[in-house]
Amino acid sequence: MWEYSEKVMEHYRNPHNAGVMENPSAVGETGSIACGDALKLYLKIDENGIITDAKFQTFGCGSAVASSSILTDMVIGKTVDEAKKITNEDIVKALGGLPAEKIHCSVMGQEALEAAINNYLGIEEDHSHEKIVCRCFNVSEEKLVQQIKEHNIKTVQEATNYCKVSGSCGRCAPEVQHIIDKVNAINEAPKKPMTKTQMIVQISKVLDNYVSDELRKDGGDIELIDVDENKVYVKLQGSCSACPSSHLTLKNFVENVLREHISKDIEVIEYKE
């Protein structure tokens, strides 16, 4: 018997923003009724790119309803650029966790959001060329590879948890495991060290996408000054520059984020003029 958090049960019993939206700015769909789960997400977006309303229709289990419900709460009030950064892990965290076997419901929410944003931006997705690995749930090799890379998947069961692949007849399990092993072998192969320019570009992206927004919430910001091998020199700005806990911010937050996304050997150093 699976255990669900109080938050999951709350959104399942009393889903927020369920229903059809009149004249939406964007619509995103994922899954299919034939495969057992389907989600349709509607967004209303104003002239400033802010999501002012969201609604959903879903066919699936209680976790699918809860994931869709809390996703609409999460996107309302955000800009399109902010909504782009929402991951399935964010959905799971907001729900207080999901059973491993139900993680695919949060992935479905992320996929519907991506589809809706692409619809708003006029980006057309063509999946006609994709090779289908699991016909029971219409999972393509491209989708499977994406999930393997994003979630460090090692086994067929983990893949099933994230995208339902091989979750029915199981005939595709050997091929799924072969793809998992192939992707992991490529990911684990030795990589050439990045040049200084490449390091600066990658570090700047991580600071922009994962650090600056959090610091700005408290009136601060961060500036990349220089990179010397694994030493990253930064300058805190705004309220962060005078904060007595600035050293902890650099070590416990900024350094950990850069180590997670770029290299475990990175050392963040505060630039002193």
Number of C-alpha atoms within 10 A of each C-alpha: 3 8 9 15 12 12 15 26 16 15 20 20 12 13 20 20 19 18 15 14 18 9 10 16 18 20 24 21 21 21 21 16 12 10 15 13 19 20 24 24 29 28 26 20 21 12 6 8 14 19 21 14 20 28 24 26 19 24 15 17 13 18 23 25 28 27 30 33 28 24 29 23 15 16 21 19 16 17 16 18 11 14 20 15 13 17 17 21 16 16 25 23 11 16 24 13 19 23 14 13 16 22 24 24 30 28 23 24 33 25 20 24 30 22 22 23 22 17 16 19 11 10 11 9 9 7 9 7 7 12 13 16 22 23 15 19 20 18 20 18 18 14 16 24 18 13 18 21 14 9 12 15 22 15 15 22 18 19 26 22 20 23 24 26 29 24 18 14 11 13 14 18 20 12 15 24 17 14 18 22 16 12 18 17 11 10 12 8 8 8 8 6 9 11 10 14 10 11 18 18 11 16 19 15 12 18 18 15 13 15 18 16 16 14 19 15 9 11 12 18 21 21 15 16 12 15 19 11 14 14 13 21 17 19 18 21 16 14 14 21 16 11 14 9 10 15 17 12 16 21 15 11 13 22 20 18 20 23 14 12 12 14 13 13 13 18 20 20 17 17 14 7 4
